[in-house]
Amino acid sequence: MKGAYRKDNTVFIHGEFSVVDLRRPLVALHKIVAELGYRDLTIDFSDCSAAFPAPMLGLCAQVMKLREGGVDIGFSWPRDERLWRLFKNANWAHLLDPSAHDPSTFKGHTQVPATQYRTADDQRRATNRIVNAILGAIQNIERSDFAALEWALNEITDNVLVHAESPIGGLVQVSTFQRLRKRVQFIVADCGFGIPNTLRQGKPEITSDVDALDKAIREGVTRNVNIGQGNGLFGSFQICSQSNGFFEIASGWATLVYRDGPGLRIQPEPSPYDGTLVVMELDFSNPRLLGEALKFGGKVHRPYADFVEKTYEELEGEDVIFRIANESDSFGSRVAGTPLRTKLVNLMKMCPDQRIIIDFSDVPLISSSFADELIGKLFLELGPIIFMNRFKIRSVSQIVQMLLDKAIAQRMRQ
C-alpha cells in the first residue's frame, strides 16, 4: 500500500513518499486543523518505506507553520532503521519535532542536511555551507559553472526572504551528489504567500495559478521592479534546462516540471501547496555549459564575486590561501582528507594563474592516512613538477612536516 490517508486526527504515510504524494498529507492536515478544529494531531511514518528530500522538505515547512500557529503535533517514526537514520541525518526529525530531536550532526561531504534560515545572515551561512560542500565533492568543476550554481542557489533562497513572507523563513537542502555523473540537486521550501498570490499583486491580469507559474520562469517577470528584477527563477530554469537537468516548482494550485526529453509541463492540481517548493538538479558534465546558459537580454551574465574569490582569493595578494584549520573539524582520517584534496584540485583549475598556499597554521597533528589522502595522493596525481609549481606548504609543525614527507615518499615509490 502506498500513499497518505487520514483517520480522525492522525495522518498515515505508507510506502514510498515521493513528490507526487506531497499534496495528499497536506490536504489531510488542513482537514484536521481548519475544518475539524483539532489543535493536536499525529503524523504516522511507521509504515513509510522510503522518503525523498523534496516532499519531506515541503512537509516539514507546512508542519513547522502549524506548530508556530499553536498546533500540537506528535509523530510515529519509521520502523525501518535505515529510513529512521535518514530522518535524523537529513535533519527532518529535528525540523518536524525540535523538542525531541537535536539538529543533525551528519558530517558526510556528499550531503548537506536540511537547514532553516530566517534572516539574510542565516541565508548566507546556509548557501556558503552548500557551495563549500559542492566544491569538495565534485571534481573538475569549471569556475563559470560553479559561479552559476552559486548564483541560482542565492537567488532561489533569497526569493523566500524578499517575496514569500513565510512565517518560518525558508528551508534548503542539498539532497544528492552524483559524483560520477556530476549532478547536484537542491531543494528550497517555504510556507508563505506562494508565487501565484505574489505575482498577482503586481500583475492582476494573471488569471490562473498555471499561468502564474508559466510567467514566473519568464525573463523580467516580477511583482514589483523596485523590489527585484524577476530573473531568479528565469535564470535558474535556464541553467537547469540547458544542462539537461531537472526543474520543478510547486506553488498554489499548480505544478511546473521540466525534464530532459519530455520538456516543460505546467499543470493544475486538485489541492494547493501553500507556499513554494523549488527543486533544481544541475548537470556539470558538459564544461562551461551552466555558465554560458546564464543569460539575460541575450548576454551571458558573469556574477561579480563568487565563493572562491570571497573565501580564498581576497586574503593575501595574488596567492590563493587554503587554511587547513578552516576546512575541517577533523584531521585524523582518510575520509576527512578526501573533500579537501578535491577542493585543491578544483581551486587549481579555477585559478590557473595563481599559486595555492596550503597553510597548516593551528593544525598541530594529523594522521598518516589524512596526510596521504590530502598531500600524498595529490602529489601522485599531479606529479612533482606541477605539484611544486602550483602548491606551497607553509606554517607546518615538525611532526606534521614529517608525516607529509613520509606520505609523499611512499607515493613516489609507486
C-alpha positions, -999 to 999 in steps of 0.1 A, spaced: 0 0 0 13 34 -9 1 69 -2 -13 90 26 -47 89 44 -64 104 75 -82 87 104 -96 112 129 -67 135 137 -39 111 125 -22 113 91 -7 80 80 20 79 53 25 44 38 51 31 14 72 55 -6 67 92 0 76 109 -33 69 144 -46 37 133 -64 24 122 -29 31 155 -12 -3 172 -15 -23 143 0 -10 147 36 -13 184 33 -50 181 24 -54 158 55 -36 183 77 -58 211 65 -89 190 71 -78 181 107 -70 217 117 -91 241 96 -122 220 92 -124 196 121 -109 221 145 -83 199 162 -54 216 179 -34 184 182 -26 158 156 -2 129 148 17 121 116 24 84 114 55 74 94 58 39 109 49 21 76 68 45 54 93 26 34 111 54 16 111 92 18 126 117 -7 140 151 0 116 173 -20 84 161 -4 100 158 30 111 195 29 77 206 17 60 186 45 85 200 71 77 236 61 39 230 65 43 212 98 65 240 111 39 266 101 12 246 120 34 244 151 40 281 151 3 286 149 -1 267 182 -10 232 169 5 203 189 20 177 166 32 142 175 50 116 154 53 79 149 87 74 133 96 49 106 101 13 118 127 8 91 160 16 108 178 28 77 150 52 69 149 64 105 186 71 103 180 91 72 153 112 90 179 121 117 209 126 93 189 148 69 176 169 98 140 161 91 134 147 125 147 179 142 126 202 119 95 181 124 99 177 162 127 200 176 118 194 212 125 157 209 154 156 184 186 176 182 199 191 150 216 167 127 253 162 133 259 145 99 294 152 87 295 134 53 309 156 25 284 145 -2 252 156 16 241 188 33 212 183 58 181 204 56 187 239 71 162 266 82 170 302 75 151 333 86 175 362 80 199 373 54 228 362 77 212 327 80 208 325 43 245 335 37 257 308 61 235 282 46 244 289 10 281 291 18 280 258 35 264 243 5 287 257 -22 317 248 0 304 212 2 300 210 -36 335 224 -41 348 195 -21 325 168 -36 326 171 -74 359 171 -93 369 193 -122 342 220 -120 346 249 -143 346 282 -124 319 297 -145 297 267 -139 304 268 -101 295 306 -101 263 299 -120 252 273 -94 261 296 -66 241 324 -83 210 302 -87 212 290 -51 214 325 -38 186 337 -60 161 310 -50 168 312 -13 167 350 -14 132 349 -31 119 334 2 131 364 22 121 390 -3 88 378 -16 73 349 4 66 364 39 69 329 52 63 326 89 91 301 93 115 316 68 129 290 43 143 255 42 171 245 20 188 211 14 213 196 -9 199 161 -14 223 143 -37 257 145 -52 261 121 -81 299 123 -83 304 102 -114 276 119 -133 284 153 -118 249 161 -108 237 182 -79 201 186 -66 190 212 -41 156 220 -28 141 252 -13 108 252 5 87 278 23 51 282 36 45 318 25 22 335 0 32 314 -29 42 325 -64 6 329 -78 -5 352 -50 27 372 -51 27 378 -88 -9 389 -88 0 418 -65 17 434 -95 0 416 -124 -37 413 -118 -41 400 -154 -28 366 -143 -59 345 -142 -48 311 -130 -20 295 -110 -9 276 -141 -5 310 -159 14 324 -128 40 296 -129 44 300 -166 50 337 -162 74 331 -132 101 315 -154 100 343 -180 127 369 -181 120 401 -161 87 390 -146 83 402 -110 55 417 -88 75 449 -83 106 461 -102 116 482 -72 120 450 -52 135 426 -77 143 422 -114 124 390 -118 154 370 -131 159 345 -103 135 318 -114 142 326 -151 180 322 -148 177 291 -126 153 275 -151 177 283 -179 207 266 -164 187 236 -154 171 231 -187 201 238 -209 223 215 -188 199 185 -192 190 188 -156 156 189 -138 135 218 -125 102 218 -106 80 243 -89 50 235 -67 30 266 -56 -6 272 -51 -29 251 -73 -3 243 -99 30 224 -106 57 232 -132 81 204 -142 109 204 -167 127 171 -176 152 164 -203 133 147 -231 96 154 -223 104 191 -218 83 216 -199 49 207 -184 27 230 -163 -5 215 -149 -33 224 -124 -35 205 -92 -67 194 -73 -53 207 -40 -29 236 -31 6 238 -18 6 268 5 39 284 -3 66 274 -28 87 243 -33 115 246 -58 136 216 -69 167 221 -91 190 195 -104 221 206 -124 245 186 -146 281 196 -146 293 170 -171 294 194 -200 321 220 -191 311 257 -192 275 249 -202 260 262 -170 279 294 -171 270 300 -207 233 292 -201 230 321 -176 219 348 -199 199 380 -195 189 401 -225 208 376 -247 241 383 -229 259 359 -207 258 370 -170 290 369 -150 285 371 -112 307 399 -98 322 379 -69 319 342 -63 326 320 -33 361 312 -45 371 349 -47 355 358 -13 369 328 5 403 321 -10 415 349 -32 409 381 -12 432 372 16 468 378 7 479 394 -25 479 372 -56 480 339 -38 451 315 -31 452 308 6 439 274 17 438 272 55 435 236 66 422 246 101 392 263 84 384 234 61 377 205 85 369 197 121 389 165 120 424 157 107 425 121 118 410 101 89 413 95 52 376 104 48 383 139 62 411 144 36 391 135 5 370 166 1 400 188 9 420 172 -19 391 176 -43 389 213 -33 426 218 -40 423 203 -75 392 224 -82 410 256 -70 440 248 -91 417 246 -122 396 276 -113 427 298 -105 452 288 -132 475 318 -128 478 317 -90 498 297 -66 479 279 -39 493 282 -3 484 252 18 485 267 53 488 243 83 486 270 110 468 258 141 470 222 130 495 206 154 488 170 144 473 150 116 471 112 110 492 94 85 460 85 65 450 121 64 484 132 52 484 105 24 448 113 13 454 150 11 490 155 1 503 121 -9 476 114 -34 477 150 -47 514 147 -53 510 113 -71 481 127 -92 498 158 -104 535 147 -105 563 165 -87 568 194 -112 532 205 -113 527 200 -76 557 221 -67 549 248 -93 513 252 -82 514 245 -44 534 257 -14 530 243 21 536 267 49 533 271 87 536 234 93 548 218 126 578 195 127 557 164 132 531 173 105 560 180 81 574 146 89 541 129 81 537 148 49 572 140 38 566 103 45 533 103 26 550 119 -5 579 95 -3 557 65 -2 537 77 -31 569 85 -51 579 48 -48 547 40 -67 
